Structures are given as structure tokens and as C-alpha cells.
Amino acid sequence: MHAITIPEPGGPEALVWAEVPDPVPGEGEVLVDVVSSAVNRADVLQRQGFYNPPPGASPYPGLECSGRISAIGPGVTGWSVGEEVCALLAGGGYAEKVAVPAGQLLPVPTGLDPVLAAALPEVTATVWSNVFMVAHLRPAETLLVHGGSSGIGTMAIQLAKAVGARVAVTAGGPEKLARCAELGADILIDYREQDFVEELGRATDGAGADVILDIIGAKYLDRNVQALAVNGRLAIIGLQGGAKGELNLAALLAKRAAVTATALRSRPLAEKSAIVAAVREHVWPLIADGVVRPVVDRTLPMQDAAEAHRVMESSAHIGKVLLRSPAAA
């Protein structure tokens, strides 16, 4: 098969489409012929040499894919050759084939183009696990999403609205904020022009956000605590603004608030399987009913992964950037 390889870390040009050995499904795994994959920030970090795959994972980038099952490994039940699926991966999505633990498989939602299904596994698993399983967002509460126009952000808006929450977002510029509003965001904050703590305070009569989903990290840590409501929960899932910050524990104590931080890729198989099962139970019906949908900025040939990474690094996209496998043609 062919896959996007990284012979040496570097810029987008470090991504090389090359012939590599076919994967073989092991115990509890299936082999998927990839139709589409999606680009995530973690892929960019891996390309740069800063985020190696977990031990035993595929060396190729790609944390999600869609495709068709072509082989079943030992010990797998409940799946059949030929089924259309999408999958959460620890790596290997930028390839024509990938071996996937059966617990990380999801059926392609009813009525959805299999290519578009590649936009779902990472964002749905990340949002559901952090916003609902960890931070326990409830109806009528306020969720603040940083990076509302990103793949994570566009999914977080839709899922929060689906359960009856109020949604505030930060994004860069009127076009991105307009797209967030189309998805249901109630409070729109241009982080380039406005202070999100002040704007959120005005919009909530000083109450703040019950849950904050944060991709920035250190740069926003103190201001996120300021923006939290009493009994608020800050869920950190990214470090685009740095890894080390100062936490005002007195402010946290005064608000009886909580700070959590999680990464999905490195979680044990059992934890990822439990998250995927929860996504199938709670999110998949919303997608089948058209309440929630993947938001895709563009789809490029997988061989053009370098261009997809340039788009990701420019932050000019809204929603997900997909890579279409030659097998999908």
C-alpha cells in the first residue's frame, strides 16, 4: 500500500507519499481500506517531531479515518467484511489501509457520505468525553468554546445546543463568527478585537461560563479561571498558547471550580473504547437525525497532505480538512 511517511521531521514538505508494507490486523483488530482521513493539530506536531505515536501504533500520521472493513482479525465479533465504518486511531490514517482495534470502530452514520464520516471520530470523541463525560455540561448551562470555528469547536457548538445549553465562542474575525452563529452559537466573541472575559461577563450578567473547552492552555489559564462561573469546570485539551502557566488557586477556591486536562491519543484502549461506545450511543442518533453534522472546509487528495497541513497551520479553515484516499476515486 501507499501512506504518507515522515522520513525526517520538518515543514509540510517533510510529508512523503511512499510505498510501505500492508498492515496486518492483530488480535481484536480489523483491517480498514481507507476512503478518507482528516487533519488534526496533533498530525502537525508529529510532522514537526514533537508528538510521537504511542508505542505499538502506526508510525504514519492520521488520528481518524473512514473506509470499509477488508479483513477481520482474531477475536473480533460484531463486525463484517464490507461494512462501511469510521474509526478513532492512534496513528496511520494517512494511508490506503490501517489496522484498527474493534473497540474504536463506528458505523458510518445513516445517510452520510463515507468520505465525510472521516470528519467525525476525533471531534466527537474529544467533545463528548471532555464536555459531557468529564465536565458534565447540563441543559441551560453556558459553555464557552475557544476556537469555535475549528473542527472541535464546530462540533462542540452543535452538541451543546442539542442538549439545551447556551454556547459562547471565541474566533478570529467576522466570517468565522458568522459560521459559529449558523451552527447555533449564542455569544460571539472576536478574540482579536475583544476581551473574552469582559464580553462573556456582559452576556451572562456576570455569571460566567459553567464549562470552558480550551485549546490554548497557558496563555488563557488565568483568564479562563476569571471567566468561570461558580462551580465552573475548565477542560483543557490543547496547548497552542503554551504548556506552563500560573494558576490562581485562591480564585479557583472562591469559585469552587475545577480544572481538568486530557489527551485522547495516549489513553488506554479500554478508555478509548468506552468513549467510542458513548459517542455511538449519544451522538450517532443526533447525526442520523440531522441535528448534528460534520463541518468540512475542504477535501484534498491524500497525496497532497502537505497542502492540507499548510491550510491547518494558516488557521484559515472552518471545520475539518479531509484527505481523500486514491481508493475513494
MARPAZA-277350 format. One line per field, with one value per residue (C-alpha): x, y, z; residue in one letter. Coordinates in steps of 0.001 Angstrom, whole numbers. Layout:
REM MARPAZA-277350
u	[X, ...]
v	[Y, ...]
w	[Z, ...]
rest	[A, ...]
END
This chain:
REM MARPAZA-277350
u	[0, 916, 999, 2174, 5535, 7801, 11413, 12675, 10766, 10226, 7789, 4878, 7335, 8524, 5374, 6195, 3712, 5549, 5042, 5083, 4181, 496, -672, -1933, -4806, -3810, -5879, -9031, -8367, -9880, -8257, -9894, -9430, -9256, -11560, -10771, -8789, -8741, -6056, -5602, -3193, -1570, -561, 1242, 3107, 4055, 5377, 7488, 8948, 7163, 4458, 5479, 2842, 2245, 4230, 2881, 886, 1350, 4251, 2180, 103, -3685, -5876, -9138, -10407, -13392, -13492, -14588, -13609, -11499, -10341, -11212, -8529, -8710, -11199, -13337, -17111, -19925, -18248, -18207, -16071, -17535, -19114, -18638, -17019, -15142, -12555, -10602, -6901, -3632, -1998, -1968, -4944, -2900, -2688, -4588, -5070, -4992, -5406, -7899, -8884, -12513, -13494, -12539, -14812, -18085, -20546, -20831, -23959, -27079, -27287, -23809, -21214, -18448, -15822, -17362, -17528, -13762, -14500, -16320, -14352, -11754, -14020, -16995, -14824, -12931, -16009, -18203, -15513, -14442, -17600, -20065, -18245, -15682, -17162, -20796, -22370, -26089, -29109, -29404, -25726, -23285, -20389, -17503, -15634, -12281, -11651, -15332, -14749, -12295, -13258, -13545, -15366, -17979, -18841, -18896, -21375, -23759, -23632, -24058, -27058, -28526, -28644, -30099, -27031, -26148, -22950, -20339, -17434, -14207, -12983, -10875, -12919, -16499, -16597, -15670, -18063, -20870, -20350, -20434, -23727, -25157, -24372, -26216, -23648, -25392, -22481, -19894, -16501, -13782, -10630, -8646, -10759, -12487, -11593, -13458, -13671, -15367, -17659, -18731, -19374, -21603, -23529, -24131, -24818, -21537, -22237, -19572, -19285, -20236, -17898, -14963, -13437, -9929, -7384, -4968, -3540, -1125, -1843, -5526, -5240, -5702, -8377, -10255, -10464, -11747, -14386, -15639, -18935, -19246, -18884, -17454, -15324, -12367, -11465, -8054, -7473, -4715, -1553, -1445, -678, 1973, 2284, 3273, 1087, 355, -2882, -4572, -5714, -7474, -9686, -10332, -11254, -13541, -15484, -15391, -14208, -12289, -9565, -9120, -6739, -6922, -5333, -7195, -4433, -2471, -5429, -5551, -7598, -10315, -10844, -10973, -13405, -15673, -15610, -16381, -19282, -20672, -20348, -22229, -24999, -25417, -24032, -24729, -28543, -28180, -26167, -28646, -31485, -29624, -29396, -25587, -23428, -19744, -18424, -15826, -13750, -12241, -11218, -7818, -6153, -4213, -1057, -1440, -1188, 1497, -1008, -3558, -1008, -345, -4071, -4182, -1203, -2639, -5831, -7770, -10104, -13516, -14250, -12274, -9764, -10104, -7716, -9337, -7617, -6927, -9204, -12128, -11776]
v	[0, 3695, 6009, 9463, 8958, 11347, 10377, 13421, 15964, 19347, 21559, 20346, 19215, 16536, 14539, 11929, 9642, 6325, 2604, 786, -2700, -3515, -3639, -6947, -6947, -8454, -9840, -7761, -5667, -5217, -4021, -985, 85, 3842, 6095, 9314, 10676, 14065, 16502, 17342, 19613, 16501, 15473, 18776, 18279, 14739, 16016, 18571, 15872, 16947, 14277, 10701, 7953, 5802, 2534, -43, 2471, 3067, 5461, 7301, 10366, 10374, 10033, 9149, 7664, 6281, 3299, -309, -3367, -5684, -8250, -9359, -10244, -12981, -12474, -9841, -10200, -7885, -6581, -7965, -7570, -4898, -2767, 982, 2349, 5268, 4923, 6651, 5891, 6235, 6772, 5518, 7331, 8918, 5594, 3295, 692, 752, -1824, -642, -2036, -3120, -1048, 2135, 1466, 3241, 2560, 5319, 7234, 6542, 8725, 10238, 10183, 7796, 10398, 12949, 10388, 10781, 14213, 12679, 10263, 12588, 15590, 13650, 11590, 14659, 16811, 14122, 12851, 16286, 18401, 15723, 12776, 14879, 18401, 17222, 20073, 20225, 21812, 25591, 25886, 28067, 26542, 28718, 27208, 28665, 28236, 27937, 27647, 24734, 21113, 20661, 23965, 23388, 20011, 21386, 24106, 21611, 19037, 21641, 23154, 19684, 19147, 22597, 24550, 28160, 28496, 31251, 31089, 32884, 33009, 35263, 37567, 38110, 35277, 32625, 34062, 34091, 30374, 29719, 31618, 29488, 26403, 27853, 29843, 32458, 34666, 35624, 36999, 38100, 37363, 39710, 42717, 41830, 40555, 37298, 37658, 41061, 40055, 36833, 38682, 41192, 38486, 36404, 39263, 38487, 34797, 33454, 30055, 26807, 24879, 26129, 23970, 25305, 24557, 27354, 26309, 28512, 31804, 31655, 29882, 32864, 34497, 31222, 30968, 34562, 33624, 30568, 30604, 29410, 25606, 26020, 23416, 24241, 21436, 21916, 19865, 21810, 23803, 26183, 29018, 27204, 24455, 26330, 28941, 30307, 29134, 31390, 28790, 31408, 32330, 28652, 28030, 31059, 29707, 26083, 25394, 22549, 22321, 19149, 18300, 15284, 13845, 11275, 9645, 8218, 6817, 3048, 1011, 313, 4035, 4874, 2025, 3327, 6826, 5478, 3441, 6571, 8521, 5798, 5850, 9593, 11346, 8973, 9303, 13102, 12772, 10293, 12726, 15669, 17568, 17416, 17321, 17312, 20701, 20276, 23145, 21251, 17816, 17265, 14188, 12292, 12689, 16470, 16146, 18847, 21387, 20253, 20905, 24385, 25099, 23819, 25914, 29050, 28698, 29883, 26875, 26477, 22956, 19947, 19449, 15981, 13813, 11588, 8274, 7186, 4238, 6640, 7840]
w	[0, -3, 3011, 3992, 5688, 7606, 6789, 8732, 10860, 9273, 7403, 5286, 2611, 5074, 4271, 1609, -185, -334, -743, 2600, 3871, 4289, 7930, 9305, 11809, 15145, 17992, 18385, 15274, 11829, 8620, 7022, 3412, 3916, 1919, 3764, 6680, 8430, 9510, 13194, 15066, 16505, 12967, 12517, 15783, 14756, 11438, 13300, 15550, 18746, 19153, 18512, 18225, 21310, 21491, 19071, 16999, 13283, 12531, 9926, 10843, 10957, 14054, 12304, 9077, 7239, 4924, 4528, 6514, 4344, 6916, 10428, 12950, 15611, 18430, 16687, 16751, 15688, 12517, 8963, 5864, 3593, 6344, 5984, 9131, 10575, 13302, 16021, 15576, 17458, 14055, 10476, 8942, 6140, 4319, 1995, 4751, 8544, 11312, 13957, 17373, 17016, 20054, 18180, 15199, 14489, 11669, 9083, 10196, 8162, 5075, 5430, 2624, 3787, 2820, 5199, 8004, 8456, 9952, 12929, 15160, 16696, 17250, 18571, 20928, 22146, 22709, 24226, 26593, 27819, 27754, 28849, 30469, 32399, 32720, 32830, 30852, 31618, 29932, 30489, 31460, 29495, 27538, 26321, 23374, 22393, 18672, 17857, 14109, 14391, 13887, 17648, 18037, 15354, 16889, 20453, 19453, 17887, 20676, 23405, 21637, 21130, 24899, 25577, 26689, 25868, 23825, 23737, 21305, 20576, 16974, 14779, 12580, 11435, 8870, 11410, 13992, 11416, 10771, 14514, 14709, 11888, 13975, 16968, 18983, 21136, 22250, 19627, 20709, 18291, 20272, 18016, 18964, 22241, 25704, 26196, 29985, 29682, 26824, 28499, 31751, 29956, 28125, 31266, 33715, 35438, 35950, 33562, 31899, 33621, 31301, 29218, 26463, 25923, 23187, 24165, 27529, 29480, 27712, 28701, 32066, 34389, 32239, 31902, 35687, 35761, 33174, 35073, 36911, 40500, 40372, 36858, 35066, 32818, 30383, 28749, 25597, 23798, 24383, 21423, 23863, 25874, 28465, 31643, 33334, 36784, 38400, 40965, 43475, 45594, 42657, 41970, 45613, 45720, 42746, 43912, 40371, 38731, 36103, 34068, 31246, 28949, 25827, 23751, 21717, 24641, 26580, 27124, 24660, 27240, 27887, 24181, 23579, 26353, 24846, 21372, 22785, 24469, 21223, 19350, 21959, 22376, 19275, 16389, 16692, 16503, 13290, 11797, 12577, 11017, 14309, 14213, 11100, 10233, 9119, 6361, 4991, 2056, 836, -792, -2305, 350, -1730, -1145, 2640, 2643, 1302, 3880, 6631, 5241, 5435, 9018, 10077, 8447, 10561, 7514, 7590, 9194, 10410, 9228, 6413, 4847, 2840, 224, -454, -4043, -3242, -2985, -6557]
rest	[M, H, A, I, T, I, P, E, P, G, G, P, E, A, L, V, W, A, E, V, P, D, P, V, P, G, E, G, E, V, L, V, D, V, V, S, S, A, V, N, R, A, D, V, L, Q, R, Q, G, F, Y, N, P, P, P, G, A, S, P, Y, P, G, L, E, C, S, G, R, I, S, A, I, G, P, G, V, T, G, W, S, V, G, E, E, V, C, A, L, L, A, G, G, G, Y, A, E, K, V, A, V, P, A, G, Q, L, L, P, V, P, T, G, L, D, P, V, L, A, A, A, L, P, E, V, T, A, T, V, W, S, N, V, F, M, V, A, H, L, R, P, A, E, T, L, L, V, H, G, G, S, S, G, I, G, T, M, A, I, Q, L, A, K, A, V, G, A, R, V, A, V, T, A, G, G, P, E, K, L, A, R, C, A, E, L, G, A, D, I, L, I, D, Y, R, E, Q, D, F, V, E, E, L, G, R, A, T, D, G, A, G, A, D, V, I, L, D, I, I, G, A, K, Y, L, D, R, N, V, Q, A, L, A, V, N, G, R, L, A, I, I, G, L, Q, G, G, A, K, G, E, L, N, L, A, A, L, L, A, K, R, A, A, V, T, A, T, A, L, R, S, R, P, L, A, E, K, S, A, I, V, A, A, V, R, E, H, V, W, P, L, I, A, D, G, V, V, R, P, V, V, D, R, T, L, P, M, Q, D, A, A, E, A, H, R, V, M, E, S, S, A, H, I, G, K, V, L, L, R, S, P, A, A, A]
END
